[in-house]
Amino acid sequence: MATPRGAPPMPSNTAAWFIKGHPTLNVAPAPYTQPRTGEIVVHTRAIAINPVDWLIPHIGRFAYPWLKSPAVLGFDLAGEVVEVGPGVTRFHVGDRVLSLAVGTEKTRNTPAEGAFQAYAVVLERLTSPLPDHLSYEQAAVLPLALSTAACGLFQTDQLALQHPSATPVPTGQTLLIWGGSTSVGSNAIQLAVAAGYEVITTASPHNFEYVRTLGASQVFDYRSGTVVPDLIAALQGKTLAGALSIASGSAAACMDVLRACEGRKFLSLASTPISFEPLAQQPHSPLLLPRLMGQMLGATAVLQLKARRAGIRTKSIWGGSLMNDEVGPLVFETFLPSALAERRYVTAPDPEVIGHGLQAIQQGIERQQRGVSARKIVVSH
Ligand SMILES: NC(=O)c1ccc[n+]([C@@H]2O[C@H](COP(=O)([O-])OP(=O)(O)OC[C@H]3O[C@@H](n4cnc5c(N)ncnc54)[C@H](OP(=O)(O)O)[C@@H]3O)[C@@H](O)[C@H]2O)c1
């Protein structure tokens, strides 16, 4: 469509494109898309990388079978509003924001809404304003990890916890968060504490102090041979609000703790039961993916049986699903803006800025694949 006479020219856009069958992203021109009702266009200034960004090229045909090709991936962005669509009331051109980009979600499925581009269309309901004290790089660490944590904690078919607020009402209950030093865990700890729960978590010893500063009351080394009995001992006399397991392979241990302790027998699952990390080490092995998929089906069946025997309900999280329910506005409109502005909520973990420009995203994905510890890989733009 031609630009109307007198209107400013549309910006020229560039994206890091994902093409099915191609192992690496390709930076190339992309259309600039104008926002529709409830949408805004953000000029991205920082983009963060999540494990799913390197998983989609490997297991996208199972996890995201709807995804069109070419696609623009990426969930986490922070930047400056350049255009607002009809009905948008919370944002204006020039505002600094962070947003969860949902271009790969089944009901959106459009390159215009992926984070890995210069001008991304995002939803007003999944966007928060940034206070001046936060850089774009700090802010970009939040969206998907925060959303995933919030889905697990607050969705009515998940743990359905009391909502977070500036003045949390203590519930007297304790939440077990397995994997507190992950990006998802860093947000889950803060959200649960802000909702009035005590948090007991796991991490490597070098991250014990880190998770305590986020609000965990006790922390245990997940590699210790005694971690399950240690957690059970720590939870004696307490009432569990349930558990959130983050990191592949952690669900079974969480079930052992839930079974032995008082309280709600509900386990919210952030991760697949087996890790797909071997795909990063052997991307060209043709038999590896079928083998891992087989292992995953087997591990899922074993976990379901274990849960049924222990009387534990489980549910997997889909981090983008808050786009369709009350948890999206709860997080991005009601809770986060004032919590960030008043420094009640911190952007954790810290960003590790891997480079500048869309070309650096591929490098960022490869860095994320190699593993991080209480860090988020970020590309500035
Ligand atoms: N369901 C969804 O929609 C959704 C969305 C986002 C992420 N996820 C999943 O959630 C998980 C976390 O994602 P993320 O981005 O937060 O990961 P991340 O920050 O990249 O994870 C790195 C952290 O994992 C921790 N870790 C590794 N193995 C662990 C274990 N066995 N037990 C406890 N902690 C362990 C490490 O802790 P230490 O350094 O302390 O050892 C490290 O800090 C991943 O499995 C990811 O695929 C799911």
The ligand as a Tripos MOL2 file, in Angstrom:
@<TRIPOS>MOLECULE
LIG
   48    52     1     0     0
SMALL
NO_CHARGES

@<TRIPOS>ATOM
      1 N1          6.7150  -23.9830   28.8880 N.am      1 LIG1
      2 C1          7.0890  -22.8150   28.3720 C.2       1 LIG1
      3 O1          6.3060  -22.1040   27.7490 O.2       1 LIG1
      4 C2          8.5010  -22.3650   28.6020 C.ar      1 LIG1
      5 C3          8.8800  -21.0380   28.3630 C.ar      1 LIG1
      6 C4         10.2020  -20.6510   28.6560 C.ar      1 LIG1
      7 C5         11.0920  -21.5950   29.1240 C.ar      1 LIG1
      8 N2         10.6920  -22.8820   29.2820 N.ar      1 LIG1
      9 C6         11.6080  -23.9020   29.7750 C.3       1 LIG1
     10 O2         11.9570  -23.5690   31.0990 O.3       1 LIG1
     11 C7         13.2810  -23.9880   31.3660 C.3       1 LIG1
     12 C8         14.0630  -22.8060   31.8570 C.3       1 LIG1
     13 O3         14.1570  -21.8540   30.8070 O.3       1 LIG1
     14 P1         15.0490  -20.5660   31.0830 P.3       1 LIG1
     15 O4         15.0670  -19.7420   29.8830 O.co2     1 LIG1
     16 O5         14.6460  -20.0060   32.3810 O.co2     1 LIG1
     17 O6         16.4400  -21.3320   31.2480 O.3       1 LIG1
     18 P2         17.8940  -20.7900   31.5170 P.3       1 LIG1
     19 O7         17.8780  -19.5600   32.3330 O.co2     1 LIG1
     20 O8         18.6520  -20.7820   30.2380 O.co2     1 LIG1
     21 O9         18.4450  -22.0080   32.3840 O.3       1 LIG1
     22 C9         19.7570  -21.9740   32.8880 C.3       1 LIG1
     23 C10        19.6940  -22.3440   34.3300 C.3       1 LIG1
     24 O10        19.2090  -23.6890   34.4270 O.3       1 LIG1
     25 C11        19.5930  -24.1420   35.7110 C.3       1 LIG1
     26 N3         19.5020  -25.6200   35.7250 N.ar      1 LIG1
     27 C12        20.0320  -26.4710   34.8280 C.ar      1 LIG1
     28 N4         19.7030  -27.7530   35.1580 N.ar      1 LIG1
     29 C13        18.9720  -27.6750   36.2920 C.ar      1 LIG1
     30 C14        18.3520  -28.6470   37.1220 C.ar      1 LIG1
     31 N5         18.4490  -29.9620   36.8560 N.pl3     1 LIG1
     32 N6         17.6680  -28.2240   38.2030 N.ar      1 LIG1
     33 C15        17.5650  -26.9100   38.4870 C.ar      1 LIG1
     34 N7         18.1340  -25.9300   37.7380 N.ar      1 LIG1
     35 C16        18.8270  -26.3140   36.6470 C.ar      1 LIG1
     36 C17        20.9830  -23.6020   35.8880 C.3       1 LIG1
     37 O11        21.1260  -23.3240   37.2490 O.3       1 LIG1
     38 P3         22.5540  -23.1800   37.9750 P.3       1 LIG1
     39 O12        23.3860  -22.2730   37.1140 O.co2     1 LIG1
     40 O13        22.2200  -22.5920   39.3090 O.co2     1 LIG1
     41 O14        23.1260  -24.5500   38.0460 O.co2     1 LIG1
     42 C18        20.9950  -22.3150   35.0330 C.3       1 LIG1
     43 O15        21.0080  -21.1430   35.8160 O.3       1 LIG1
     44 C19        13.8080  -24.6000   30.0700 C.3       1 LIG1
     45 O16        13.6200  -25.9870   30.1270 O.3       1 LIG1
     46 C20        12.9140  -23.9790   29.0110 C.3       1 LIG1
     47 O17        12.8160  -24.7740   27.8610 O.3       1 LIG1
     48 C21         9.4200  -23.2750   29.0460 C.ar      1 LIG1
@<TRIPOS>BOND
     1     1     2 1
     2     2     3 2
     3     2     4 1
     4     4     5 ar
     5     4    48 ar
     6     5     6 ar
     7     6     7 ar
     8     7     8 ar
     9     8     9 1
    10     8    48 ar
    11     9    10 1
    12     9    46 1
    13    10    11 1
    14    11    12 1
    15    11    44 1
    16    12    13 1
    17    13    14 1
    18    14    15 2
    19    14    16 1
    20    14    17 1
    21    17    18 1
    22    18    19 2
    23    18    20 1
    24    18    21 1
    25    21    22 1
    26    22    23 1
    27    23    24 1
    28    23    42 1
    29    24    25 1
    30    25    26 1
    31    25    36 1
    32    26    27 ar
    33    26    35 ar
    34    27    28 ar
    35    28    29 ar
    36    29    30 ar
    37    29    35 ar
    38    30    31 1
    39    30    32 ar
    40    32    33 ar
    41    33    34 ar
    42    34    35 ar
    43    36    37 1
    44    36    42 1
    45    37    38 1
    46    38    39 2
    47    38    40 1
    48    38    41 1
    49    42    43 1
    50    44    45 1
    51    44    46 1
    52    46    47 1
@<TRIPOS>SUBSTRUCTURE
     1 LIG1         1 GROUP 0 **** ****
